[in-house]
Amino acid sequence: MRPDTHARTILPIPDRVPTGLVTYDAKDPETAFPPIEPLLPPEGAPNVLVVLLDDVGFGAPSTFGGPCRTPTADRLAAGGLRFNRFHTTALCAPTRQALLTGRNHHSVGMGSITETATSAPGNSSLRPNTMAPLAKTLRLNGYATAQFGKCHEVPVWQTSPVGPFDAWPTGGGGFETFYGFIGGENNQWDPALYEGTTPVEPPATPEEGYHLTEDLADRATAWMRMQRALTPDRPFFVYFAPGATHAPHHVDAAWIDRYAGQFDDGWDVQRERTFARQVELGVVPPDAELTPRHEEIPAWDAMPEDLKPVLARQMETYAGFLEHTDAQVGRLVDTLEELGELDRTIVYYILGDNGASAEGTVNGAFNEMANFNGMAALETPEFLRSRMAELGSPSSYNHYAVGWAWAMDTPYQWTKQVASHWGGTRNGTVVHWPAGIAEPGGLRSQFTHVVDIAPTILEAAGLPEPVSVDGVQQAPIEGTSMLYAFGEATAPERHDLQYFEMFGNRGIYHRGWSAVTKHRTPWVMVGGTLPPFDEDVWELYDGRSDFSQAHDLAAERPDLLARLQRLWLIEAVRHRVLPLDDRTSERLDPAAAGRPTLVRGDTQLFYPGMGRLSENSVVSIKNRSFAVTAEVDVPAGGARGVLIAQGGRFGGWAAYCADGRLAFVYNVLGLREFVVTAGSPAPEGLHQLRVELAYDGGGPGRGGDVTLYVDGAPVGAGRVEATQPLVFSADETTDVGRDTGTPVGSGYTTATSRFTGRIHWVQLDVGPLDADHVVSAEERMRVAMARQ
């Protein structure tokens, strides 16, 4: 083995100019230079595949005793190791940034999701340049790098098509290839996708059999084959992070039907069944206890009898979704085996970036956006029953009930977002690496955390932690390599101190003990009363004998509890957790949160061809009056198609033309559609088409009167009885001249949405409405200049 002469602690590795004789003529026999050699990691560095599923609780996959069949995870565990004390941060974006950097989530500015970022350093969503991501370190050491799936680490004011792209995977993230989506979730049937930083459309439609997770697996397997064919000496790092199994729970009915009738007994019984299997498998100790149900979570027997079939179908849908996702991961593993690379690849299969999601309300949701807007009451039991057959289909945007999330976190208390308890942070994880694992099929119970993955990979690859990247001195990696545990089940754990915090839910682990306090309930997103932080009640658990946090010892050991509370505070200061911030919906407002916003003022100009604009890239029209004016050339025979559309099938609005007539549609959560159409067609030629909505006022989510104008003259009027107060969509965007993704209204389709005339510009105004009902050239110039 040749010695590695590269100075790998400084990245990029400094170039070395050859020394020695320089001849005048290249034909001179004395002319000699060392051959150019591609940069490679140290000899023997393995390939790396990290698979991170979304919103999977510890008690969901069969690999850890759950009811959802995960044969790929089972297969990898049989040839590798199960880790039953692996931890995440309790929320998606924080876990992902921690994984990708090896630093704690507040240290890298991701104390919450990007949509609720504030100006506080620990919650800014801005990764410091002193904490370079793992992918960049590997790439600068010669690895080929690719990411497929979800990227929820981009600050919201940087998610537009014009960037900046520093936080995107192929920008500053260190990945040479990216195919996936930006944001927290996506429609599995009709996603908004990017290739690198370029928006692209899905290669097929749901009717043609398209599904996002399958598409991601297609792209990942094709990339691995190409990489091995062209650069076989170069190891790769693949990060596969599907949107599954985050809501919406989208999967073909054939997968759902595999679980027909299996959840009819409800979540209380399901927890007992799962716990029995966990004990049988040995993934929980024989002396572990099943924690009781909290009173905030309804008992199955307390649910209405006529709603229970819907609730059971929700869980059948989720189980089918998880099994389908595991099957796609299996395609990646099969590809590695076909290429002869499986034995030389470290595979991390992390079954969830947090605990199971309890964001679907106690009844579940047909459209989860209802709860995010504080409008869950619209989805009555009668409504849910009427849409039961559509769960998982393209017409749904569904989520399961809180009780199922609790059951999927068996045997622990609580769920996603509750960083205090293991139900929110403990995720079953499988590691497969025949070259580095001595006990195939083994179990490892050392305390580990998502920040440990980066240092593990670096140690396995023989790479040092960089001290400088791009000329910036690096802060130390905060994780601890897990490699020591690969070879010895009884090795003393090395990661023995870890803080947790999310929305005020907080905890500390130290040498077997955990002190925790739950501050807020995940499914109460709007309203509710939170106690002062100092009034939160802390609990104390001895993890050496109490695997599931079943016995609170706070009253028996107040001295130890006080010491751990103080230790939490020390860690909180050290990792920029303070100030604690339990606000949720309030932090959606950039001004209140103190983060930048891409748009300012009360007016925004759009031009033809603009599209795929995230909700944070458009001035908000919510809970206020607004006007949309488009200057267009109407063709002979009349115009058809979209002038501007925001959102999609599950909530949004659009101004468009149908049969030559100006029209406006406002879609409330996919539940109610209000349409106003002009009484006569717009004439041929250059005209201003305008929609005004005069908001009723008196609170959020109210309705308004709609008036349509052509060149300032009214041509139609109608009424919108309700609006969405907080958010239209997590994945749909704003488009000019067409409607990508799902259509906002039933008056057109995505295929027929392209405007048939010529759009010169579209202007969006909020606040008091213009009495002239037109936009003058001077006004448009003022708006344009205000953006300079």
N, C-alpha and C positions, 0 to 999 in steps of 0.2 A: 504494500500500500504506500503510495507516494505521500510525503508530508504535505499538509495543507499550508501554503505560504501566504494565503490571503489575510489581510487585516480586517477581519469580519466584524469587529466591534464598531467600526466606523462605516456607515452606509450613506450613499453608495460606496462600495469598496474603492479606495483611491487607485487610480490608474498608475501603473509603473512603466516608465519609459525605458526601453532597453538601453543598456550602456555597452561600450566597447567600440570597436573599429567601425567607422562609417566610411565606406568606399565612395569613389566618385562615379564609377560605372557599375551598374547592376550586374553586368556580365563578368566583372572581376571575380576570379575564383575565391577571393577573400571575403566576398559579400556573404554575410550570414546574419539572419535574424531568427529569433525563436518563433515557432509557428503560432499563429493566432488560435487560441483555444476558447471555446465558449465557457462562460462562467457557470460553474456547477457547484452544488453544495458539497460538503465533505463526502467522501466515498462511503456508500452504504446508507445514505440518508433515505428514509422510506417515503413512499407516497403517503398522502394524508387525505382522507375523506371525512369531513365533519357533516353529519346530518343532524339538523335541529328541527324537530317538529314544533308545532304551535299549539298552545292551550291543551296539552295532554296532561292529565293528572297522574300521580303515582299509581293509582288503582285502576287505570283504564286499560292498559295493554296486557295481553295474556302473559307476556314475559315477566310481569310483576304481579300476576294473579288476577288480572282484570278480565272483564267479559268480552273485550274487543280483541279479536284474533289478530295477532301480529307475528305471522310465521317467519318473516325476515328477521325481526329482532330475536325471535326464539333461536333461529339458525345461527345468528352471529354470537348469541350468548353461549350456545352449546360449544362453539369453537373459541370462545373468548371469555370475558368476565362480565358479570353483573355488578354494578355499584349501587348499593341500596341506601347510601347516605350521600348522594350527590345533590348539590343545591344550586338554585337559581336565585333571581332577585325578586320574584313575584310579579314581574311585568315584562312585556316583550322587548321593547326597545332597550331598556336598561340591561337586560340579560344579554342581548345581542352585542351591545357595545362592550360589555364586560368580557364576553367570550372573545371578541375580535381584537382586544387590546391586552388582556391579562391584567386589567386594572378594575377596581371597584367602580360601580356605576356612577356614584357621585363624583369620584375622582376624575372621570372622563365627561363630566357635565350632564350625565343622562340619569338624573334622579327620578325622572318620570318619562312619559312618552313625549315625543317632539312637539305634538300639538298643544301641550300644556307647559312648554318651556317658559322660564322666567329669566330675569336678569341676574339671579343669584348664580354664582359660579357652579355650584353643584347641580343646578337644574337648567342650565342654559342651552342644553343640547349641542354645545360646541365642544368637540374633542380637542384638548390642548395639543399643540404640535410637539410637546414634550412627551407624548404618549403615542408613538407610531403604532399602527395596527399590525397584527401578526402577518397578514397577507403581504404587506409591504416589506417587512423584514425577510420573509421567505423569498419574495420575488427578487429583492436586491441581493440575495444569496444564490440565485440561479434556479429557483423553483418556477414552474409554470403554474399560474394561479387563475382560478375561475370561480365565479359565484353564480348560482342559479336560484331564483326565488325571491324571497322577501328581503327588502332593505328598508328598515324603519329607523335609520340613524341619520337621515338628512334633515337638518333644520328646516322648518316649514317655509321659511322665507327664501330658501334655496331650492325649492322643489319645482320651479317653473322650467320651461324648456330653455331658458337662457342662463340657468345656473345662478351663482357660481357652482362648480362641480367638485369643489374640494372634498366634500363629504360623501360624494357618490362612490360606488364601488370601484369604478374605473378612473375616477378622478384622483382623490387622495387616499382611497381605500386600499390600494395595493393590488387590486385584481385586474388582470389583463383582459378578461372577458367577463361580461355581466349580461344576463338575460333574466328579466324578472320584473318586479314592480316596486315602486317607491311608496311607502306608507304602511299603515298598520294592518290592512286587510284588503282583500280583493274578491271580486265576483269570480268564482271558479269557472263559470260558464262563459263569461264575456269580460275578460280582464283588461285593464289598461296596462300595457306592457312597454318596456324599454329594452333596447339592445344597446349596451353601453349607455350613452346619454340621449339616444335617438328614440323618439316614440315610434312604436311599430304596432301593427294590428295583429290579432291572433290569426294563425294560419288557416283556421277553419271556424265554422259556426257550431253552436250546440246541436243543431239539427244534423250536422255532418259528423257528430260524435266528438266534438272538441271538449276537453277538460284541461284546466290549467295544470294540475299536478302531472298529468300524463305528458303534457307539452314540455314541462320543465325536465322530466325524466328523459324525454326524447333528446332534448338539447344537451343535457349533461352526458348521456351515454355517447352521443355523436362526438362531443368534444373530447372525451377521454380516448375514444378510438383514434381520432385524428392526431391527438397529442402523442399517443404511443407510436403511431405509424411514422410521424415525421421527426420527433425528437425523443427517441426511446431512452437516451441517456439522461434525460432531464426529468427528475421526479416532479410530481404535481401536487398541488393543494387544491382540492375541490370543496367548496362550501355549498351544501345543498340545503336550502331553507325554504321549503314550500309554505304557501299560505295555510295549508291544511295543518291541523284541524281547527283553526280559528273559524269563528262564524264569519260568513254564512256557511252552514253545513250543507255543502253542495255535492251530491254524488248521484249516479244513476240508480234508479229504483231497484235494479237487479241486485246491487250490493246491499241496499237497505233491507230487501226482502229476505236476505240470508238470516236476519235476526228476528223475523216475525214471531211475535209472542214471547220472546225471551225476557222482556222487561215488564210484563203485565203485572208482576207482583210488586213493583214499585221500588223506590230507592232505598228504603229501610232494609228490605229483604236483600236487595242487591249488595249492600254493604256487608251484610253477614256472609253471603256467599263468597264475595271477593276475599274477605278476611280469612275465611277457611282455606281458600286456595293459596293465599299468600303464606300462611303457616305451613301448608303442605309442601309448597315449593321451597320453603326455607328462606324466602326473600324478606320475611320479618321473623324475628326470634320467636321461639316457642312460648316465651313468657310475655310477649307483647300483648297489649289490650286494645280492643276496638273502642275508640273514643265515642262518647254519646253525641246525639244530635242537639245542637243549640236551639233555643226556643225561637230564634229568628228564622230558622229553616223549618218550614211546615212539614209535619208528618205526612207520609203517603196516604194514610187513612183519613186525614183531614181534608184531602183534596176532593173537589166535587166528582161524583161518580161519572157524570157525563163528560168530564174533561180528561179522565184517566186514559182513554184510548189515544187521545192526542198526545198526552205526556209520554206514553209508551212509544208512540211513533217517533217522537222527537229523539228518544234515546236510540231507537233502532236506526234512525238516520245518522246519528253521530257515530255509532258503532260501525256501520257500513262505510262511512267516510274515513274512519281511522284504518280499517282493514284495507280499503282501496289505496290509501296513502302508503301503508306499509308495503303493498304490492309494487308500488312505483319505486320505492327504495330498493326493493328486491331486484328490480331491473338494473340498478346501478351495481349492486353486488354481483349479479350474474355477469355483467360486462367486465368487471374486474377479474372474475374467474376465467372468462373466455380469453382475456388478454394475458393470462398468466401472471397477473399482478396482485391477486388477492392476498397471498401470503406475504407480500412485500409492502402492504398498505396498512397503516393505522386507520382503522375505522372507528370513529366516535359516533354512536347512534344515541342521541339525547332525546328522550321521549317527553318533550315539552320544554318550553322556555319559561314556564311558570306552572302553578297548579291549574286545575281545570277551571274554566271561566264561569263565574256566577253572574255575568252581566246580562243574562237573558230574562230576568224577572222571575218571580215565583211561579208564574204560569208558562214560561217560555215565550218565544216571540216568533211570529211569522215574518216580521220585518224588525230586526233589532234596532233600527234607527228610531223607532218609536220611543224606546226607553232612553236613548241618547238625547232625545228632545224633550224628555219629561212628559211624553204623551202615551205611555204604555197602556193607560186606561182605555184607549181607543180599540185595542185588541181584546175584545171581550171573549169570554169562553165560547159564546155562540159563534163569533167570528172565527176563532181558532178551529172550532170543529168544522166549519164550512170550508176551510182551506187545508185540512189535514192531509188530503191525498196529494197536495202539491209540495209538501215538505221535501227539501232537497233538490227540487226542480228549478229550472231557470226563472220561473215566476215567483220564487220565494227568496227571502234574504233572512233565513231562519236561524234560531238559536234555541238551545234546550233550557229547561227550567233549572232554577237554583238547586233543587234537590238532587238532580242528576250530577251537577258539578261536585256537590258534596260527596256523592257516592263514588265519583271517579277519583277522589282524593283519599279513598280508604287506605289506611286506617286512621288518617289524621283529621284534625280539626281544620275547618275553614277551607279557603279556596284561593284562586288567583287574586292578586292585589293585597292579600293579607300576609305581609312579609314577616309578621311576628311568629306565625305558626307554620309547622312543616307542611300543612296542606297547601300553603301558598308557594313554598320554596323548594320542596323536595321532589325531585324528578328522577324516575328510574333511568339509568344510563348503562349502555352496553359498550364495551371496548373490545375490538377484535384485532389482533396483531400476532399471528402465529410466530413470527420471528422474535417477538419480545415478551410473550406470555408463556409462563411455564406450566400453567394449570388450566387447560381448556375446560370450560364449564364451571369455573370457580366463581365464588362470591367474595366481594370485597366490601367491607363495612367501615373503612376509614372515612372520616369526615372529609369531603371534597366539595369544591365549589367551581362554578363556571369560570372564574378567573384562573383556575389551575390548568386549563387546557393549553393556553399559549406556552407557558413554560415547559409543559410536558412535551409538546411537539418540538420545541427548540432543543430540549435535551436529547430527545430521540434522534433528531437530525444531526446532532453534534455541533449545533450552532450556538454561539454565545449570545447573550442578551446584548443588544447594541447599546453603546453609550452615547452615540451621536448618529442622528439620521437627518440628512439634508442640512447639515451644519448646525442642527439644534441639539443641545445636550438633552438626553432622555432621562425622565424620571424612572426609578426602578419599577420593574414589574411587581405587582402586588400579590400575584398568585404563587402557589407552591406546586412544583412538578409532582405529578401522580405516578411517575415512572417507578418509584420505589415500591409502590403497592402492586405493580404488575407481576412481580415475581414472588411476593410473600404475603399470604393472607393475614398473618399475625404481626406484620411490621407495625410499629407504633405510628399513629397518625402524625403527620407533620403540619397539617393545616389545622391548628387548634384554637384559632381566634378569628371570629367573623361577625361583623355587624350586619343587620338587616334594617331596611326602612323603605316604606312606600306609602305616600299619602298620610303619614303620621302613624301607620302601623309599624311597629319597630321591635327589634329583638337583638340579642347578643348571644353568641355561642362561645364558650371558653372551656376547653379541656373536659368536655362531657356534659357540662351544665349549660342550660339555656334560660335566660330571663326574657320575657316577652310581654308586650301589651298591644292588644287590638284597639285601634282608635276609631275606625270607621268601617261600615259595611259596604261591600263592593257594589251591590245592586241598587243601593240608594244613591243615584247619580245626581238627582236634582232635588233640592229641598232637604229636609231632615235637619236635626240639630246635633252638632258635635260638641263634646265636652272640651274644656280647656286641656291642653296637653298635660299639665301638672295634676289633673284629676283622673287621668287614665289609670286603670288598675293593672298592676304588673303581676305576672305569674312566674313561677319558678319550677323548672323541671330538671330531673337528674337523668340525663340521657344514657348513663351507664347501665341503668336498670329499667328505664322507662322509654322504650323505643318510640312510642307514638305520642308522647306528651299527654299522658292520661291522668297523671296525679300531680296536682299543683301543690308544691311544698312551700309556698311563700310564707304562710303563717308559721311554719315550723322552722324556717331558716331565714328570718328577716335580715340577719347580718350578711349572709351570702348574697341575698337579693340586692341589698344596698350596694355591695361591692360590685356586682355585675351591672347595676344601673349606672354606677359611676364609670365603669369600664366602657359601657355603651357611649356615654357622653364623650369620653376621651376619643374613642374611635370616630364618633360623629364629627368632632372638631378636626381630627386628623384627615378625614376623607371628604370634607366640605359638605356634610349632610345638613348643617345648620345654615339658615333658619329652617325649622320645620314648617312645612306648608301643606295644609290639608284641604286647600281649595281645589275644586275640580272644574266645574263649568265656568267659574269666574276666570280661570286661567286660559280659557279659549279666546278671550279678548286680548289682542296683542298690547293695547295701550295699558290695560290693567296689569298685565304680566310683565311689561317692560322689555319685550323682545321686539326686534325689528319687524316691519311689515313691508311687503313688496309694493303695496299700493297705499297711497295716502290721499286724504281729501275726500270729496263727495262726488267726484266725477272720474270716469275712466274711459279712455278711447281704445277701441279695438279695430283691427284691420283684417281684411280677408286673408285666410290661410292660418290665422292664429288658432291654436287649439291645444288640447291636453293641458289646460290651465287648472291647477289644483284650486280648491276652495280658498286657500290662503293667498292665491294670486289674483283674486277678484274682489273688488270693493263689495262689502256685505250689504245686501238689500233686506236683511231680516229685520222684522219688527219696525218697519219704517216705510214711508212712501217712496216710490222710485219711478223712473221713466227710462225707457229704452228707445233710442232713435237710430234708425238705419237709413243711410242715404244709398239708394240702389237704382240701378237701371232695370226697369221692368221690361222683359222681352215681349214681343208680339205673342199674343195668345195667353198672356198672364204668367205670373211667377208662381213657383212652387218650391218648397224646401225651407230649411231653417235659416233664419237670420242669426240668432244666437240662442244657445241652449246651455243651461247649467244643471248638473245632476243627471238623473236618469229615471229608470222605471220605478225606483223605490223612493223617489222624492226629488223635486226640482221644478224648474220652470223653463219655458221656451217661447220665443217670438218667432213665428213662421208664417208661411203663406200656403194656403190650401185652395186649389182650384182658382188661383189668382187673387184670393181674398186674404187680407191680413188677419192673423189669428194669434191668440195667446192662450197658453195652457199653464196652469199651476197644479202640480201633482203633490198632494200631501201624503207622504209615506207609502205611496202605492195603494192607498186605501180610498182616497177621494180625488177625483180629477175634475177641475173646473176649467171650462173652455169658453172663451169669448171670441166670436168671429164677426168680421166686418159684414155689413149688409150689402156691399157691392165690391166688385173687383178693383184692385189698384190699376189705374190706367197705364198704358205703355209709356216708356220714357223715364227720365230722371225724376225721382220723387223721394221725399222723406216719409218713411213709415215709422209710426211711433205708437208705443204702448205706455199708458200711465196706470199705476195702481196707487190709489189714494188710501193709505192705511187708516183703519178705524181708530187706532190708538187704544189706550186703556189697559195696556199690558202686552206681554209677548204672545205670539202665536195667533193674534186676531186676524180678521179678514180685511177686505177692502173693496172699493169700487174700481172697476177697470174701464178705461175708455181707450178706444183705438182711434188713431188719426192718420190721415194722409195729407201731407203738406199743411198741417195745422188745422184741418177741418175734420170734425168728428165723423167717423164712419161706423162706429159700433160701440156698444157698452154692455157691461155685464157685472157679475159679482163673483168674488172669491170669498168663500165663507170662513176659511181658516188657512193659516200659513205655518211653516215650520220655523220654530223660534231660534234654534241653535245650530243645526248642521243639516245639510242636505244628504251628504254621502261621505263615506270614507274612501271611495275609490273612483267614483265618476267625476268628470271634469267639466270645464266650460269650453265650448267650441264655437267658432264663428263660421257661418256658411255651411255647416253640417252638424250632425250630432253623433259623436263616436260613442262606443259602448252601447248601453241600452237606451232606447228612446225615452224621452220624458213623457210624451203623450201618445195616445193611440191614433192621432191624426196623421201619423207618418211612421215609417220604419227607419232603422239605421240605413238601410240600403237606399231608401228614397229621400233621405234627409238633405242631400246636397242641393244648395240653392241654384235654381236654374237661370237666374239673372246674374247681374254683376253687382257685388257689394263694394261700395267705395269706403265706407267706414261705419262703425256702430259705436254709439256713445251711451254709457250707462250713468245716470244721474240719480242720486239719493237725496232725500230731504225735501224741502218745499218744491212743489212742481212749478214749472215755467208757465206763466199765464199765456204765452204766445204759442205754446205747444210745438215749437220748432227749435232747431239749433242753428244759429246764424254762423256764418263763416268766421266772424270775429270771436264768437264764443268758442268755436272749435280751435282756433288759433291760440286762445288763452289757455285752454286745457292742455294743448300740446306743449306750449312754452312752460307751463307749470311743472311738466315732467322732466325738464332738462336738468 
